[in-house]
């Protein structure tokens, strides 16, 4: 019977609210249609509509001319002499609020004026009416409240015609939700503001006052950023247990206000402080994700609102917010919005305490996290101390710490962190170093096995799988294994884009992919990846201080290699970047070394050999003091120094390359893109010195190393192939040179048609070698045919090596008495 009565009340209330939105002539027909012949329901609705005369404009039993005008300019009531109406601020069911000027001690030296919010009863009525009773109750409540975040009472009295009024502090501000959106406030800023509101509500509870109508319209934020709680018009006093002392009444709120009412208010059940906790939870939900819970909008009908509040599905804020919402914040909001009051926070203080725990990175009670969850938050609070411990661990197992640091930087929510930790523990627990031939090989084998496991494990969520793939791909990059990293990082990007990862997460993955392409000497794709990373990471707050410098330097290097930007322009940009890094405090030596080496290369490509060597020497000296003896990164600066030294002192450059090959084999093993690149560069430098036999042997080894790479670098292979063919010709082995080139003409042409400088040079130089051999043999027609295959150069200055090879073969043909056609 009780349940039936509750359902009858709920349905009647929704129908009454719907009827109040209609013109008076249409109400009876609408009510009859909605009641569908249920006499008990129709009687309940009629009773509610009759009770609405004290709470809804237009339903008064008094003549219309007694009601207050909504236009302040037409107000002619007899106010006390110190008040002057200026304009209407707002109106509700039983009251109208005007902005008024209050003057005290007028005409004296102490005259003082202030703006006030003057609230008057809409209808005069009788002293025994519900409206008078509520107005008097609001005045008594406001008289007891004195809090910096509650609009306080200034004065009270009656007009000449006996109408009661209340003069309150005038708050010139915006609704709390509008204020936050207009300023694009961060989640931390919104919570800090909301905590001040919680303090005000808890203060009211301490004075035994239940607000009952907390909503954004009653929470204004001043220009100074301070919130003010308004409108205690339907508040109720509490008893010692925190429950409302009077029974619920049939107050007819419109749907917008109704949207913030608790289930017990909708059902007309007894109320306590947890009713205000619910309303605060709705406001917090709106501040976190920008939407109201239950899908309630301004035009949602009263019936739909009431049904949604009582039994509608509640979607967590994280699923609706445009930006990531931490799991702890989700849990706090959802606990405040439990339909069962006993399951909510027991007080506003409990809600505020959990929010402060969230801000302090301490475990929130709403999560009831297990030990690993508490440990993660402990690590966030004590990063500095744990960083020292990580440094000590790095000396023992450098790779393990590096991998976990990568995971630690991601800092995902609970489930992802647990899955990552579990996966890594299993990976290292079952590692068997005895199966490998050396320390670095064991690390690579472990990564290979880990990558296969990540791809095959169906238990991993897309977010966790992407984080693991990024971590393993980054580790492959550190081992100079770009070919292994590229497919993993591509898969991670696809997962992140499908799963809605943050811009920072996607930017980090694109940055790692650009590095992997750079290792593979695929400059065109590296430039594309670096541009994507820069666009995503621009303005990101979670990046390490040097990450953007590293990304910019890598982009400049790849633009230099691809020929996308002239070297003199890149040299100027890199000089500015180095100057910017020199001014950083504390210094960023790793990023400085990267920028210096790239600047040296750009200067060398621009023909400024002396400046290039000077900058390269500075980079080498900095690298020697920055990296440890066994750190592979230490070799990079010396490699660049050798490259810029080779044009003027190839013998010195060769000695540097030979030392680097020995050091790399000791540290990283005999294979990899870095090793074949070193061998190829050494071979070219030896050839420049005229040591053709030695150069041919080194280039043969470089070609074998390049072919053995798991993801071949086609342009690099072609480059080594052409250099080796040229050395065969120098050694009088023309047949071997032609045998070497013959199977690759189609591949050389295909790469050249893409228009990048390096493959254009490879194809043109191969044709020049073949045409020269044909001329040596007296085959002028064959030589002319090779020249006819020369690729078109839309801008020869972008591909100077290709243009030089083309001109060389053309000059040979002309010297031999042949004719040429422009390719």
N, C-alpha and C positions, 0 to 999 in steps of 0.2 A: 504493500500500500504506500509506504514511504517512497519507494523508488518510482511508483506510478505518479505520485504527487510531484516529485522532482522533475520528471520528464514533462508533465503537464505544464509546470511553471516555466520550464526552459522554452518549450514551444510557444507558449502564450507570449512570453517576453519578446521573442524574435518577431512574432507577427505584429505585436504592438509597435515595435521599433520600425518595421516596414510601413505600417499604416501612418505613422507620424510624418513620414517623408512625402505623403500624398496630399493633394488639395482636400479640404474638408468634405466636399461633395462626393469625392470618390472613395472615401475611407470605408464606409459601411459595406459597399459591394466587394471591395478587396478583402476585408476581414471575413465576410461570409464565404468567399471563394476559398480562402486559405484554411478556414476551419472545417470545411467539407462536412457540414452537418453535425459536428461534435458540439453538443450544447454546453458541456462542461468547459470545453476549451474556449468557446465563444464568450461564456460568462466571465472567465478569467481574463480574457483580452479586454472586455468592456470595463472591468474593474480597473485594470492597469491604465487604460486610456483616460478614465475618469480621474485617476490619481495624478495624471501628467499635468494638471492645470497649474501646479506650483513649480514645475521644472522645465516646461517647454514654452518658448515664445509663441504667442498666438492662441494659447489654450486657457487663458485666464478667464475667470468668471467676471472680471471687472471691465468697465467700459474701456474702449481702446484709447480714449484721450487721457486716461490716468497713467497709461504706460509711459515709460521714459523714451524719448526719441533716440534713435541710433546716430543721429547727426548732432555732434556737440554744438554746432553753431546755432541750432534751434532750441537748445536747452535754456529754459527760462525759470527753472525752479529757484526757490529762495535758499541758497547755500549760506553758511556762515560767511561773514564779510571777508575773512582771510583767504577764501578760495575763489579761483576763477577758472572755469572750464575752458580748455583749449581745443581738444579734439577727442574723438572716440578712439579707444585702444582695442576694445574687444567686448564681446557679450556672450553670456551663457544662458543657461536655462532660467536662472532666477535673478541674475545680476548683470549690470552694465558697468564697464570700467572705462573711465575717461582719464586722459592726461590733463592734470590741472596744475595751476601755479598756486603755491601756498605762500602767503606773505605774513610774517610775524613782526610785531612791533613797527607796523607801518607808520611812516611819518616821523620816526625817531632816529637818532644817530645809529641805533642798533638794528635798524631794519634789515631783515634777512629774507631772501626768497629761495624757494626750492621747488623742483618739479616732483609731483607726487602722482601715484596711481590712485584715483578716487573711485571707489566701488560703491554703487548705490543699488538698493533693491529695485528690481525692474517694476514691480507692482506694489502699490501701497498696502492693499489687503488689510488683514486684521492682525492684532498682536498675537493671537492664538494660532495663526496659520503656520503651516509647515515652512514656508519661505522665511517668515520672521524668526522662527525657531532656529533654522539652520544659519541664518545670517548672524544671529546672536552667538551661536556656537562657534562660528568661524572667528568672530571677534575675540571671544574668550581664548580660543586656541592660540591665535596670533599674539595675544598679550603675554603668553607664557614662553614664547620662543625668542631667543636672542642668539643667533648664530651667524657667522660671516657669510655663509652660503645659503641663507634663507632670507627672502625679502621680508623686512621687519615692519611691524605696525608703528605708524607715526601718530595717528590721531583717530578718534571715533566720535560719533555724535549723531544728530538728527537735523534734517532740513526743516525749514519753517513749516512745511506741510506734514511733518512727522515721519518722513521717510528716513530710515537709518542709513548711515554711510560709514565707510572705513577708508582712511587715508593710509596708504602703504608706500614704502620705498619704491620709487620708479626705477625699473631696471631697463636701461637702454642697451639691448643686446640681441643676439640671434639665437634661434633654437639650437640646442646642443648638436643635433645631427647636421644642420645646415652649416654651423660654425666649423665643424670638423671637415666637412666636405670642401667648403670654400678654401680652407687653408691646406688641404691635402695632408692633414695631420697623420703622423705615423701611428701604428698600433700602440706603442708605448705612450705617446702623447695623449691618445684617446683614453687609455686606461688611467693615466695620472689624473686627467680631468674628471673622469667618472668616479674615481675614489673620493674626490671632494664632495660629489653629490652623495655618495654613500655616507660620508661623515655627517652631512646635513640630515639625511633621513634617520640615521641612527640616533642623532641628537634628539630629533622629534620623538622617536620611540622612547628615549630615556625620559622625556617629559610626558610620557603616556599618551602620545598622539599618533594615530594611524592615518597616513595621508590619503590612501585609497585611489588617488588619481595621478600617479606618476607617469608622465609621458613627455616626449621632447618639447611639446608646446608649453609645458610648465617648467622647463629647465632652460633658462636663458643664460648665455655666456656674454659677459661684458667685453668691451674693447681691450681690457687688460687681461682677458683670458680667465676670468673668475666666474664660476657658475653660480646661479641663484635659483633656488627652489621656490616656486610660486603656488598660489591657489590652494588653500586648505579648505575650500568651500564645501567639500563632502567628506572632510576628515572625521574621524571618530576617536573618542577617548578609549584608552585601554585600561583593563584592570591589572592587578598585580601579576597575573599569569601571562600578560601580553596579548590577551584576547579582547576584541571590541566589546564594550559594555552593553551596547544596544543591538537589537536584532537587525539583520539586513533589511534595507528598504527598497522599494521599487523605484530607483532613480533611473530615469530614461536617458542614458548616454547615447549620442550618435555613434556611428560605426567607427569613426576615427579614434574617439576616446575608448570605445568598447574594445578596440584592438589590443589595448594594454591591460585589460581586466584579467584577473586570475580566474581559473576554473571555478573556484568556490564563490567568487563574486557573480559569475554567470549563473551558477546554480542556486544563488541566494542562500548559501550555507554560512555558518559562523566564520568570522574572519579573525586573523591575528597578524602579527608582524610579518609572517611569511607571505601574506598577500602583497605587501610592498616589495618583498624580495622578488616575487614573480614579475611585477611591473618593472623593477630595475633590470631583471634578466632580459625582458623584451627590449628595453632601451639599449642594453649592452649588446644584444644580438644585432640590433640595427647599426650600432657604431662599428661593430666588427666587420660585418659583411655588406652593409648598405641596404639591406632589405629587412622587412618585417617577417617574423616567423609565420608558418602556416600558409604562406603565399598571400597574405592579406594586403590588399591595395586600398587606395582612397575610395574607389567605387565599389568595393566588395559589399554585398548586401548584409544587413544585420543578421539575418538567419544564417547565412554562410559563415559569418564571423563567429557567431556563438557555437555553431557545430564544430568549426575548426578548433576553437579553443578547448572544447570539451573532449573531442576524440579525433581530431585531425592529425595527419602525420607531421612530425616535426623533423625537418632536415637540418643537419649540423651546419653551422656557419661556414665551415671550411669548404663545403661543396658548392656554395653560392658566391663566395667572396672572389673578387677579381684578382686579389693577391693571395699569397700563401698565408694560411692561418695555422699557427702552431697547435699541435694536438692538445696541449695543456689548456689553451684558451678555449678550444672546442668543449673540453670536458667541463670547464667552469660554467660556461653559458648553459650547457645542457643540464647541469645540476640545478642551476637557479630556476630552470623551466620544467622541473618535474611536476607532473599534474597532481601527484599526491603531496600535500604540504609536508608530511612527515619525512619525505625523501629529499626535500629541498634543503638549502642552507637554513639552519635554525634561526639565524638572525642576519641582519645586514652586516654586522661586524664579522661574522664568519665568511660571508661573501667577500668582503673587503680584504680580509686576511689572506684568503686564497689568491686574490689578485696580486697582493704584494708579494706572496711567495713566487708567483709567476715572474714578476718584474725582477726579483732577486735571483732567478734561476735556481729556486729551491723546489723540492717536490710539492705538488699541489695535492690537497686532500681529495679533490674530485677525481683524480686519476687513480689513487691508491696503488701507485706503481710498485713493481717488484724491485728486487735489489739492483738489477742491472740498470733500471730506469733511474733510480736514485744515484747510482754511480755516475751515469752520464751527466746529470746535473751537477754533481760534485766536481766533475772535470771541468765543466764550463765555468764554475766559480773560482777554480784554482788553476787557471791556465798557466800562470807564470811558474808556479812550483812544479807542475807536471812537465813543463817545458824543460826544466833543468834535469828532471829524471829521464826524460826522453833523450837528452843529450848524452847522458851516461850510457843508456841502453844502446845508443847509436854506435858506440865504440865496440860493443859486443856483437850485435847482429844488425849491421847497418841497413841491410835490405828490408828486414822485417819492420823496423821502425819507420823507414821511409814509406812503406806500403800502408801502414796503419796511420801515419800522419796524413796521407792522402785521404783516407777514409774519415779521419777525425775532422778534417776541414769541411767535409760535406755537411755534417751535423744534421742528419735527418731526424724525422720523428721516430717514436719508439719502435714500431714494428720493423722499420727499415734498419735501424741501428742494430737491433737484435739479430736480424738475418745476416747482416754483413759480418758481425762479430762471430756468429756461429760458423759461417762459411770459411772465414780466414783461419779460425781455430782448427777446423777439420783439414784444411789445406796443409798447414804447417805440421799438424800432429802426424800426418801420414807421409811427410816428406822423407825420402831415403837418399841421403847424400852419397851413399856408397855406389850408386849406379852411374854417377857422372865422373868426368875426367878432371874437373877442376872446379873451383868455387863459383866462378861466373857461369859456367855451364850448368851447374846445379840450380842456380837461380833461374836461368832461362828455362830449363826443363820444368821447374816448379810452376813458372808462369804459364807455360804451354798447357800443363795439366789443369791448372786453375781456369784458364780460358775455356777449355773444353767442358769443364764441369759447370761453369756459369751458363754456357749455352744449352746444356742438357738438363739442368735441374729444373723440374716443373714447379717446385715450391716457391721459387723466387718471384716476387712481384716485379712488374716492369720498372718501377723506380729503383728497387734494390739491384736488379740486374744491370741497369744503366750505370749505377754508381760503381759497381764492381768492374764492369767493362772499362769505364774511364780510368779507374785505379790501375788495372792491369795494363791498359794501353799506355798510360803515362810511365809506368815502370819499364815497359818495352822501349819507349823513347829514351829513357835514361841509360839503357843498355845498347843504344844505337841500333835498335831493331825496329825501324820504322815500318818495314814491310809487314811485320807481325801486328803492329799497332793499328794500322789503317783499317782493316775490316772490323776490328773490335770497336773502334771509335765511331765508325759509320753506323754500326748497329746500335751503339749507345745513343747517338743523335736521333735515330729513328724512334727509339723507345721514348726518349725525352719529349719529342715533338708530339707523339701520340698520347703521352700521359700528362701533358700540360706542365712540364717542368718550368722552373723559374728562368728568367733571362740570364741570371748569373750562372746557373747550372749548365744551361745550353752553351753559354759563352765560353766556359771553361773547357767543355768538350771540343768545341770548334777550335779553340786555341791549341789543344793537344793534337788535333788532327792536322792543323797547319804545321806543327813541329814535325809530325811523322812524315808528311809530304816533303818537307824540307830535307829530312834525312835521306829520303829516296831521290833527291834532286829533281823532284817534280814541282818546279817553281810555279807553273801556271796554276795548278790546283792549290798549292800552298798559299799563293796570294789571295785566291778566292776564299779559302778557309780563314785566313787572318782578317780579311775585311769583315766577314760574318762575325768573328769573335769580337772585333772592335765595336761593331754596331750594337752587339748584345751587352757588352761589358761597360759601355760608356756610362759613367756616373754610378756604377755599382759600388756599394759600401763594404761588401764582404771580402774584397780582394786584398791580398797582401800588397804592401806599399810598392814593391818593385814589379808587380805582375804586368802592369800596363806598359812600363818601359821595355820589359822583355818582349811583349807582343809587338810594340811599335818597331823595335829593332829587327825582329824576325821578318816583319812585313817589308821593311826597307831592303833587307838582304835578298828576299825572294824577288822583289821588284828589280833589283840589280841583276840577278841571275837570269830572270826571264826577259830582260830588256824592256820591261813595261815603262820604265821611267829613265830618262837620260842620266848617266852616272854623275855628271857635274851637279845636276839638281839634287840628286840623292846625297852627294857629299855635303852640300850646304845644309840640307835638312838634318843630317847626322851630326854635323858640327854643332848645330843648335841643340840637339838632343844631348850631346856630351856636355855642353855648357850647363844645361839644365840639371843634369845628374851631378856635375861637380859642385853644385850649390846645395845638394841635399844634405841634411843633417838629422840623424847620423848618416854616414855615407852608405851607398849601395854598391859595393865593389864588384859584385857579380854582374849587375846590370851595366856598370861602367865598362867592364871588360868586353861585354857583348857589343855595346855601342861603339867602342874604340876599334874592335876588329872589323866591324862592318864598315865603319868610316874609312879605315885603311884600304879595304877592298874597293870602295867607291872611288877613292883618290887614285888608286892604281888603274882602274878601268878608265878614269878620265885622263890618263897619261901623266899624272903628277907623281912620278915614282919616288922622288926624294921625300915629299910630304907623306906618301903612303908608308915608306919604311920608318920614318920618324914616329908616326902614330902607331904602327905595328909594334915597334920596340917598346913604346909606352904600355901597350896592351900586354905584351909578353911579361914585362916586369911586374905589372899589377897582378897578372894571373899567378905568377910564382909565389906571391905572398898571400893570395886569396884561397887557392885550392891546395889540398894536401898532395903529398908525393904520389899517392896511388889513386888519385881522383882523375877519371878520364877527361873531365872538363878542362883540366890543366893543359891538355894537348891542343885545344882549339886555337888559342892565341898564337902558339908557335907555328901551327899549320898556316894561319893567315900571314904571319911574318915571312914564312918561306915563300908563299904565293906572291907577295908584293916585292920580295927580293929577287925572285927568279929572272925578271926581265933585265936586270943590270948585273947580277952576280949569280948565275945559275949554279955554279959549283957550291957556293955557300947554301943555296936553297936545297940542293940535293942532299947535303949532309944533314940538314934539319929534317927532311922527309925520311931519310934512313933511320934517324934516331926515333922519330915518331912511330914508324912502323914497328920497331922493336918494342917500344913502350906499350903500344896498343895491343900487340900480341900477348904481352905479359899480363896486361890488365883485363882484356876482354876476349882473348882468344884470336885465332887466325882468320876468322870469317866475319862477315857483316859488311854493310854498305860503307862504313867508315874505312875499313881495311882496303877494299877494292878502290875507293877514291884516292887513298894515299898512294897506292901502288901505281895507279894510272897517272897521277900528277908527277910522281917521281920519274916514271918512264918518259913523259913529255919533257921534263926538265933535263934528263940525261941526253935526250935527242938534240936538244938545243945546244948542248956542249959538244956534239959530234960523237958521242959514245954510243954508236948505233947498235952494236952487238949487245951491250949491257942494257940499253933501252929496250930492245926487242924482247929480251928475256923477262924484264920486269913487266912489260906490257902484256906479254903472254900470260903471266901469272895474274895480272889484273883482270884480263878477259875471262880466265877460268873462274876467278873469284866472283866476278859480276854474274856469270851464268849460273853459279851455284846459289845465288840469293833466292829466297822463297818467293819474292814478288819482284821479278826482274825490273831494272831501271833501263828501259829501252834506249832512251837518248844517251845515257851514260855508256851502255854497251856499244852503241854505234860510234861514239866518240873514241873509245879505246880501240875499236876495230879499225877506224880510219888511221889513228896514230900508228897502230901496228903495221898496217899496210904500207904506210909511208916509210917506216923503218925497213921493211922488207925490200922496198925499192932502193933505199940507200945502201943496202947490203948486196945489191945485185940479184935479188930474189923476186923478180917481177912476176914470175909464174905463181909463186906462193901468194903474192899480193892479190893477183886476180882471183885465185882460188878462194882466198879469204873473203873478198868482196862479193863475188858472184851470187851466192845464195841470198843476199840481203838487199838487192836493189829495190824490190817492191816495198819492203818494210821501211827502208830509208826514204823512199818517195812518199809513202803514206804519212810518216811523221812530219816530213817537210811541209806538206800541204796544210798542216795546222797553223803555219805561219809564225811559230816561235823562233827566236834567233838561233838557239842551239841546234835543233834538228835541221834548220835551213843550212847552217854551216856544215853539219855532218854530211848532208847529201851533196852539197856543192864541192866539198873537199874530196869526197869519194869519186865524184865525176872527174875532177881535176886530175886525181891520181890515175884513174883508168884511161883518161884521154892522153895523159902524158906517156903512159906505157904504149898505147896504140901508136903515137907519133914515133916513139923509139923504134918500134917494129916496122915503121913505114906504112902503117894502115891509116892514111889520112881520112878516109871515109868513116872508119870506126870512131876516130877522134872527133870528127865533125858531129857524128851521131850522139856521142856523149855530151858534147857542148849543147846540142839541141835540147837535151833533157834538163838543162839547168833550170832550177825553180825561179819563178817570177818573184822579184823583190819590190813590193809596193813602196818601200822606204829603205833604200840601201843603208842609210845611216843607222837604222835600228838593227841591222844584221851585217856589221862590217866584215866579219870573217867570211861569210858567204859571198859577199861582194868581191872580196879579195881573191877567193878561189876562182870565181867566175872570170874575173879579169885576167888571172894568170893563165887559164886555159885558152882564153881568147887570144892573148898575146902569143902563145905558143903556136896556135893555128895560123895566125897571120905571119909569124916568122917562117913557118913551114910552107908558106905560099898558098894556104887554104883560104876559104871564105867562111864568114860566120854570119849567123842570123841572130838578131836580138831575141833572147829567150822571153 
